[in-house]
Amino acid sequence: MTTERAARIDNTSRREFFKVGAGLTLAFYLPASQAAKHAGKAGKEDNATPTSPPFAPNAFVRIGTDDRVTIIAKHMEMGQGTYTGLATLVAEELDAAWSQIQVEAAPADAKRYNNLFFGPTQATGGSTSIANSFMQMRQAGATARAMLVSSAAQRWQVAPESLIVRAGVVSHPESRRKARFGELVEAAAKLPVPREVKLKDPKDFVFIGKHVPRTDSKAKINGSAIYTQDIHLPGMLTALVAHPPRFGAKVKSFDAARAKAVKGVVDVIQIPTGVAVLGKDFWSAKKGRDALTVAWDETDAFRQSTADITRQYQALLDKPGALAKKVGTDGATALQGGRAKDALPAVADGETALKTAAKRLTADYSLPYLAHAAMEPMNCVIRLDDAGCEVWNGEQGHTNDQHKLAAALSLTPEQIKINTLFAGGSFGRRSNTQSDYPLEAASIAKAIRQPGKPAVVKLVWTREDDMRAGYYRPKFMHRITAGLDNEGKLVAWQQRIVGQSILKGTALEMLVKDGIDQSSVEGAVNLPYATANLDVELHTPHLGVPVLWWRSVGSTHSAFAIESFVDELASAAQQDPIAYRRQLLAGHPRHLGVIDLAMRASGWDKPLKPGQAGEKRGRGFAVHESFNSYVANVAEVTVKPDGSFKVDRVVCAVDCGIVVNPDVVRAQMEGGIGFGLSAALHSEITLNEGRVEQSNFGDYPALRMHEMPRVEVHIVPSAAPPTGVGEPGTPVVAPAVANALFAATGERLRQLPFKLGVAKPT
């Protein structure tokens, strides 16, 4: 994810937020496509500019005399379907024809385009794009519609309520008069913007909840979609940076002679993060960097290996950690109150409950560092001149990058213009509060700029650069201990977590409270399973490995540990895994809703079809809530006689509130499941004396097509406000597969990626 997750917002607070904080930011906005001006083709989609100024009643809608409706999207499109979702919300209330809709990225301007869940910040992440925009974009469309209706009513001298709007046409049935949007916009632009507008009743929805084609599909299919690599500006140089092989190392010296001898290399300069080689094109810069000789000062470099870190984590699991949450039998609760040993006596009876429990179980779970490995590696184009700085990239953290670049270049934030392009994935990597690669591009442009001339730089990180010098999902280890009574009910749960903080030292450090990084313990402190005693502790080791949120943030590790362990509890209680969970989740109707749907859709109560001779088959279950959405998975596996296995089928049930576009929801669940399976079966970043050992997909493999199971997605009907779908599909699949493998073989797998015994995916 981002800011990938600024805070947990429950559905109640979201409803209240919509009531008081989701008003329109009213402004007349006619953006000019600077990417088109400099790059020629970046503005292809807006090639029919109306001859007169368009009708722009607010910051999100623009309607031209040619009937074209342009939706201004404040969130980045990185494949998750945001552009389609935002356009759907506006088109619904505007009653436009889907064929007249197009989407344009908003400029960096937090005053008009802030993420309503993140405060005065424009950013995409935390699976919030549709959730925070739901009412805002609908109101934008309804406002434009009301003004078009008023324009027609005045023209025809009829009552506004006598008019009908359908598919971009305003009509008066009684007189049979009609007018297209484009015929009304000039008069509508002169009308006052209404303060309040009426929104549709959900029963009247035409687009929301229905299938509409994605707005970005055509451009991505025919190749006209513009990504950072497609930007070519006059005088532009391509830059690649030689980064230190160990985190924390610095340049001691470098010899650029051989690099400068490479045809096409223009310059070699030292910057804070390494040595940049600039060429007329990518391959010139790449060959020049390959020829570069750099001596590194590794005095302060990080030198630990994965085995060293693992031993350190294991030792911490044996010690009390900082208290993240403690609930006692009497109902008293202590939150984030320092060391566990300092907890109040009134809530300190978890140990007593464990000692007197009929059964006591303990298990350790381990998850590695992970790379984001987005299909499009990091890149950025910057043009620096006397007027300021212009940026082209798949921009995820507009406000953060705008301010960081302004500080680095001694400019005001208003002098940093950001053109947001499509991005080929992110999974959190492009939303870095350190603004690492944009700042790197800016430092290069600043270093090479000559007086009176612009400096234009395209920074490109190769896959190897991002794999070895990027940011990672932290390594985590969990130890969970629980006690059961004679009926198998949960009487106590203790969870100790070890992992680096993502938020400490960043702009979001306010979410580190009393030493507890909220993203490290999410999923654990809000454990939904009923227990009289809950203890969650956290150790936050300080290591030199740079870490960042990764798709589903804390839930990416907590769900695996928790859902695997609950399955162990069900086995110890000699109960069906789903029936056991249903008892413990009796007070959580939305959990039960996805559980029951997944159970029915998967045929849980029917035996699996047997495999071939010697094969073993198993079915496993997991459920988890993240980003206010609820997801349940049933996984089916086949284990071959040689110990290899295949994930055959995953049945997914999701409750994400009101569904704006069911196809996008299904696609995100499918993609999240594939992403989670990559981590379960393959992905792992390892260190050897501080050096990352992986470099590309050859040694950090992603899930292959032949490994992808058949995925069936079922959506729970809901009238609740929409919640996230970009990330909640990822955390649930790994524990579901682990539990299925146990059902097939009797072996518990507590480490990712799966390595022990049968853990050999085919």
Secondary structure as UniProt FT lines:
FT   HELIX           11..21
FT   HELIX           34..39
FT   TURN            42..43
FT   HELIX           44..46
FT   STRAND          55..58
FT   TURN            59..60
FT   STRAND          61..63
FT   TURN            65..66
FT   STRAND          69..73
FT   HELIX           82..94
FT   HELIX           98..100
FT   STRAND          101..105
FT   HELIX           110..113
FT   TURN            116..118
FT   TURN            126..127
FT   HELIX           129..156
FT   HELIX           160..162
FT   STRAND          164..166
FT   TURN            167..168
FT   STRAND          169..172
FT   TURN            173..176
FT   STRAND          177..180
FT   HELIX           181..188
FT   TURN            189..190
FT   HELIX           202..204
FT   TURN            208..209
FT   TURN            215..216
FT   HELIX           217..222
FT   HELIX           228..230
FT   TURN            234..235
FT   STRAND          237..242
FT   TURN            247..248
FT   STRAND          250..255
FT   HELIX           257..260
FT   TURN            263..264
FT   STRAND          265..271
FT   TURN            272..273
FT   STRAND          274..279
FT   HELIX           282..291
FT   STRAND          293..297
FT   TURN            299..300
FT   HELIX           306..317
FT   STRAND          322..327
FT   TURN            329..330
FT   STRAND          333..334
FT   HELIX           340..342
FT   HELIX           345..347
FT   HELIX           350..356
FT   STRAND          359..367
FT   STRAND          369..370
FT   STRAND          379..385
FT   TURN            386..387
FT   STRAND          388..393
FT   HELIX           398..409
FT   HELIX           413..415
FT   STRAND          416..420
FT   TURN            427..430
FT   TURN            433..434
FT   HELIX           436..448
FT   TURN            451..452
FT   STRAND          455..460
FT   HELIX           463..469
FT   STRAND          472..473
FT   STRAND          476..484
FT   TURN            486..487
FT   STRAND          490..499
FT   TURN            504..505
FT   TURN            507..508
FT   HELIX           509..511
FT   STRAND          512..513
FT   TURN            514..515
FT   STRAND          516..517
FT   HELIX           518..521
FT   TURN            522..526
FT   STRAND          534..539
FT   TURN            551..554
FT   HELIX           555..572
FT   TURN            573..574
FT   HELIX           577..584
FT   TURN            585..587
FT   HELIX           589..602
FT   TURN            603..605
FT   TURN            613..614
FT   STRAND          616..626
FT   TURN            627..628
FT   STRAND          629..639
FT   TURN            641..642
FT   STRAND          644..655
FT   HELIX           662..681
FT   STRAND          687..688
FT   TURN            689..690
FT   STRAND          691..692
FT   TURN            697..699
FT   HELIX           705..707
FT   STRAND          710..715
FT   TURN            728..729
FT   TURN            731..732
FT   HELIX           733..745
FT   TURN            757..758
FT   STRAND          760..761
//
